[in-house]
């Protein structure tokens, strides 16, 4: 995919990628945990997450890029008077509107760019993973894959595909047996930042959500819908 489609505000996307040459992305539990920490940091700003799965050498996400007015401004950066590339951040209690500027210093009010936020996520994770595992170079394939999901009929199929991906690849016998997907979050009652109520609504109710995850779906048909 040399010219990937842009990530536009208000649209749903299936985002997926794998390690370069099929290399591992996650070697131990702390790798999965750190990726999710970075995901909170970079992606929660710009997207709502509906489903996710992390496997040892690839991942899948179903996200909705927020409308521009839903996205909060980044903390403002002070641009040094010499226009150097070494910005200094204001503290949170400083007005970001630009109405009160220190003499001789310019600063801007800016919203995060969805495409760049995903890039920040992958770059930050790769840097930490490489350092921890004594490796060099790219970790993820570039550009990361994305498919516009604009047919509501695909939403349920995609959630099932993502949550059952570990089963398809032989990592677990059922969705309950694998810890690194959003499935366990959706069948629990713990607070979550993910879109639990909307996702369960696509399945009518929690009982049907659980039932359909435990049945054998037509994986080849689902793949044809998701990757055509």
N, C-alpha and C positions, 0 to 999 in steps of 0.2 A: 504494500500500500504506500506508494511514493507520494501521493497527494491526498492525505486523509481529509475527511470532511471536517468542517469547523464545528466547534462546540458552541451552539447558539443558546441564548437565554430562553428558558421556558421549555426546552426540549428534553425528552428522555433519551438516554444512550446506554447501550450495552458496551462497557469498556472492558477490554481484556488484553492480556499480554503474557509473554513468557520470558524466561531467561535466554540470553544469547546462546545459540546452539543447543538449546534445551537444558542449559545449566541450571543448577539449583538456585532458587531465590531464598528459600527458607530451610535452614539446616537444623535448627533447634527451636524450642518454644520461645525463647527470648527474641528470636528473629521475627516470628509472627507478631508477638506483642509489640515490638518496636515499630513495625510497619503500621500497625493499627494506631499507635500513638501519633505517628507522623500523619496518618490519614486524618485523625481528628484535627490536627494542627492546620493542615493545608486545605483539605477538601470540604470540611464542614462549613467553611466560609462561603463556598460557592456552589454547593450542591446538596440536595437531599438524597439520602441513600436508602434504597428499597431492598436490595439484596447484595450479599457479597460472599465470596468463597476464596480462600487462600490455599493453594496446594503447593507441593514442594518446588515445582518449577514453573507455575503459572497461576494466574488469578482471574476472577470474573467479578464485575460490578454491574449493578443496575442503578443508575443515578438519574436524577432530574437536575439539570443546571438551573439554578435559581434565576428568576427575573432580575434584571439589573437593579430595580428599586428594592429588592429583597436583600441584596448584598450590602453588608456594612462596609464603611470606609476602613481602609488600612490605617493603622496608627501613622500619623503624619511624620514625614522625615524632614529634618532641617538640612537644607543644602548649604554647605559651608560657603562663606563669602568668596573663597577662591574657586568655587565651582568644582571642587575636587570630587572624586567618587567615594568619599568617605563620609556618608551621611550620619548624623547623630539623631536618634529618635527623641521626640518629646515624651514626657511622662503622660500617663493617661488623663491627668486632670487638666491638660492644656487644651484650649479650644482649637479644634482642627479646621475651623471654618475659613481660616486665612484672614480673619478680621483684625487680628492682633499680631503683628509681625515684629520680631526684634529688629532693631536697626541694623541694616547691612546684611540681613539674612533672609533668604527666600525659602519658602516651603510650600508644598502642594498637598491637596486633598485628592486621594486616589483610591479607586476600588480595585480589588484583585481581579486579574484576568484568569478565567477558568483554565485555558490551555496552559498558561504558565504555572498555575497552582499544581496541576498534575505533574508538570516537569519538576517543580520544586520537590514534590513528594518522592519521585523516583530518584532524583539526584541525591537528595539527603539520605535516603535509605541505602542507595548503592555505595555512597561514600562510607557510611558506617559499616556496612556489610563487608566491603573490601578491606577495611582496616582490621576488622575482627577476624577475617578469614585469610588474611595475608595474600590477597589477590589484587589485580590491577585491571583497569580498562572497564568497558561498558558491562553492565550487568543485565539490563533489560533490552529487548529488541526495540528499535526505533524506526518509525514513530510508533507510539502505542496505538493499539487497534481500538476502533470505536465504530459502532453501528447505530444509526438513528432508529429508535423504536417509536413509531408513530401509529401503530395499529394496536388499540386496546386489547385485542384478542391475543397479542403476543405476551402481554405482561405476565399473566399467570404461567404460561409455558416457560418463560424465561426464568421466573423465580424457581420453578420446579427444576429446570436444567441446572441453575447455579447451585442450589442446595444439594442436589443429587450428584453433582460433579465428582465429589470424592468417591461415591459408590461406582460411578461409571469407570473410574480409573483404578479401582481395586484397593482404595485406601480404607474403606469402611463398608460394612454390610448394610447400613441404613444411615439416614441423616442424623439420627440420635447418637451415633457412635463416633462422629467426627466433630472436634471442638472448634474448627476454624472456619465456620460459616455463620451466617446470621440466623440459621434455622433455630438453634437453641435459644436465641434471644426472643424469637417470635412465639415459642411455645412456653415461655416463662412469663412471670408477671412482674419482673424487675423493671424499673424505669429504664428507658432507652431513648437515645437521640434518633434512632432509625424510625422509619415510617411504618411501625407495626400495625396500627389500626387500618391504614389504607391497604396494606398488603393483605391482611386477613380479610378485608372487605372484598378483594378480588376473588377470594375463595368462598364467599358468603358467610363463613363462620370458621371458628378455630377447629372444630371437629372435622370439617371437610378439608381444611388446610392440612391437618395431620394425615388424614386418610389418603389424600392424593399423593403426598410425599412418600407413602409407604407402598404405593402400587407401582407396577412396572409400566412406565410410559414408553411411547414409541420414540426412542432416542434419535433415530435417523431422521424421522419426520421433524422433530424439534430442531435438530441441527440444520436441516434444510431451511427452516423458517428463520433461524437466528443468524446464519452465516451466508445466506444466498447473496 
